[in-house]
Amino acid sequence: MQGLMYRLAELDADSAGLVRVIDYFDTLVRHGADTASLLRASAQLADCVVGIEIVEHGRSKKNLRRCDPRGRWSPEPQRTPSTIRDIAVDDEVLGTVWIERPGTNLPLDEMLVDRMALTASIILRPRRLLTATEHTYNLLFPMDELAVLTSCASLGLDPATPVRVITSAALPMNPNTTAHLTISKDWSPGKAAGVEADGEFLNLVTASFTATTELSEGALSLSIRAGISLTAAVSEVNTIISTARFARAQASETTPIVNADDLGALNLLAPGSHIDHSRIPDLVLAKEIGDTKQGFELLETLRTYLRSGTLRATADAMHLHHSSVAHRLTKLSQHVGFHVDTIENRARATAMMLVLDGG
């Protein structure tokens, strides 16, 4: 079949045929082919005998193999190569590849042997094991799902493990200050390591991590700002980096480290990936209580309070005593985990209600 495809490619050697050959060999690389697989696949595509000769490193001995389109090794007769290319890795020639085309060369022979040589160089290139930092980077900025799963395995992490991201950066007036935060290994999941990218430093931490006093003081002394993300599974950690950056943007001299949990529904303002509402504790808890009659009353009281501005104005609007309004707001605060009636949390409470009202 591949031989037929290759012969048909003669009809369009300048476009579709070239793309077909390139994609053919790229697929071999993606599937981790070895030199034997490369030869068999190349012989099928070329519909003639192909060969490879590899010079073993540090030795004069050469390893020569030939294959025909039917997968037979060392077929006879052995013809003079019709097209041949060197296999080069880092400017060092490791051998050659060729085809033994009987008769006239076909239009795509040059391209086919070029791709054979390139694929062989990729296969023969010594493979370096990625470091813990590189695997952590692949989790934070993944190319595809395979890269995520590979990095999880290498770092000893279950893909479902809940984690957070801490991102830190130096203040603009202190560009030479290091933004690295020292995180205890007790808080680092598996073998995850710190990653530096585009002027910020990112750390993976366990979901139970909280900004300790020691960490806050360190951030102040280093003139940096940091943000802690919402929680997500390791396999999806890249989707909540934006919440760590958004939290860092809210940091100040008095609060150098901000936790995204403390921003509640305001995290939905974070630029970047869409944030699932189920990741925001405020919204989850508010929706739970809103399904009950008492919870509905508590949320309605907060809604009126945010519009009215004061306890007394709320009490007048709802025909309640102001102490009853205060009691309801306190009860709601206990349930959602933050004081819904304080000035500093007004934006957070408003965002929560806007999301709930919007469905």
NORNOR-V923867 format. One line per field, one symbol per residue. ss: DSSP state (H for helix, E for strand, L for the rest). phi: phi as a letter, one per 40 degrees, with the letter a starting at -180 (. if undefined). A space follows every 10 residues. Layout:
ss = ???
phi = ???
//
This chain:
ss = LHHHHHHHHH HHLLLHHHHH HHHHHHHHHH LLLLHHHHHH HHHHHHLLEE EEEEELLLLL LEEEEEELLL LLELLLLLLL LLEEEEEEEL LEEEEEEEEE LLLLLLLLHH HHHHHHHHHH HHHHLLLLLL LHHHHHHHHH LLLLHHHHHH HHHHLLLLLL LEEEEEEEEE LHHHLLLLLL LLLLHHHLLL LLLLEEELLE EEEEEELLLL LLHHHHHHHH HLLEEEEELL LEEHHHHHHH HHHHHHHHHL LLLLLLEEEH HHHHHHHHHL LLLLLLHHHL HHHHHHHHHH LLHHHHHHHH HHHHHHHHLL HHHHHHHHLL LHHHHHHHHH HHHHHHLLLL LLHHHHHHHH HHHHHHHLL
phi = .cccdccccc caccbccccc cccdcccccc cgcbcccdcc ccccccgacb aabbccdgbc cbbbbbabcc gccfcbcccc dcaaaccbbf gbcbiababb ccgcccdccc cccdcdcccc cccccdcccc ccccccdccc bccacccccc cdcccgbcdc ccabbbbbac cdcbcccccc ccbccccccf bdbcbbafgb bbbcbccccb ccdccccccc ccfbbbbbcc cacdcbcccb cccccccccc caccbcbbcd dccfccdccc chccccdccb ddcccccccc cbcccccccc ccdcccccgb cccccccbfb cccccccccc ccdcccgacc bcccbccccc cdccccccg
//
